[in-house]
Amino acid sequence: MKALCRDCDWTGEAKAPRCPSCGSPRTIFHEELASLSMAHLDCDAFYASVEKRDDPTIRDKPVIVGGGKRGVVTTACYIARMSGARSAMPMYKALKLCPDAVVIKPDFAKYKTASRHIMGKLEALTPLVQPLSLDEAWIDLSGTERLHGAPPAVMLTRLQREIEAEINLTVSIGLAPNKFLAKIASELDKPRGYSAIGAAEAKDFLAGKPVSILPGVGPVTVTALASEGFRTVGDIAAADLKHLAKVLGSSGLRLHRLAQGQDARAVDPDQSRKTISAETTFNDDLFKREDLEDQLWPLCERVAKQARAEGVAGRVATLKLRTPDFKVHTRRRTLAVPTQTARTLFQVSRELLAAEPGGTYYRLIGAGLTEFVPAEGAADDFFAGDERRALKSETAIDALRGKYGSGAVVTGRALKQR
């Protein structure tokens, strides 16, 4: 099977612009279609789509879900995106670009209900479902063909149609040999997309893409890479590993593997359900970046200490911010190497904070780790030396504080707060 109709499940061996069975133009052709079993499902403009589903009067209008004029856009529907509005954009800017938008405050109880219905359908196909958020998940359909009487590619088209017919929401699906490629594939043809990336084409497919497409590569890393001549994924794939390690430190080898289209991470149903986090509410709202960072550091220390105590390392760092109007903004970044150190968590959280609009007042800040792996496997990466050194230092500090009290070792930032 190399060809598949998304509307009637016809399968064939030759590319067909229209399905020879039902006449639909929604056909997909891929040389590896029959062998791919890792998928990423992403709901299309989820919050806005739920609002449109529940209120037919706004279905053909631009819709933005988010806070007040001082807030940010949580989700913009595809009509609003045509005007330039997008997620995480300041609301005032989005409304300048799309002044006719219908603005709706988030209703997370409603979104969670819709999410549970969708995730329930995924879990009916396989127990190997790893939610990333309310509106996206990885799915491993390996070994399910005999159970369902159809290969994963066919089961996913049926799933897509069921969600649309029964829940009245659309989703996009990416099919690939691993998690990294599946997530990229799900973004290729939104909304109502269905795309596949095979192992044989992965390296060439990725070569011309910007380095920012790689997990864990944020603005600061993009700048550092560009200064060394690494602007595309192909540049990373062709790089000398020693030089790459010098530029990227502990993340070099992992990013090099991803640039080759390789990703050995397994779908873990339990991984995304656990979070270690800490937060603090200020006596007075803060807006200066330095003041916010001073509050952030001890939170990172608390989270990292708990991760070390539980013997786990997190692959994803999260930053939580709450504005004076009680709107919560959560930012996350996948790390190149799983961490259980305050140094790494603070560094990434600091970069996420720096990307937020300047001058914004906040009443709360929080830091967290999620998507855990056993700590003993986190430092197996040959280039995880920086992380190992930080871990050794922080473990020693844990021991000193345990013996002599929490004030035995105090960081410079903690002294500033005192």
Secondary structure, DSSP 8 states (H G I E B T S, - for coil): --EEETTT--EESS--SS-TTT--S-EEE-TTGGG--EEEEEETTHHHHHHHHH-GGGTTS-EEEE-STTSBEEEE-HHHHTTT--TTSBHHHHHHH-TT-EEE---HHHHHHHHHHHHHHHHHH-S-EEEEETTEEEEE-TT-HHHHTS-HHHHHHHHHHHIIIII---EEEEEESSHHHHHHHHTTT-SS-EEE--HHHHHHHHHTSBGGGSTT--HHHHHHHHHTT--BHHHHHTS-HHHHHHHHGGGHHHHHHHHTT-------TTGGG-EEEEEEEEEEEE--HHHHHHHHHHHHHHHHHHHHHHTEEEEEEEEEEE-TT--EEEEEEEEEEEE--HHHHHHHHHHHHHTS-TT--EEEEEEEEEEEEEHHHHT-STT-HHHHHHHHHHHHHHHHHHHH-TTSS--HHHHHH-
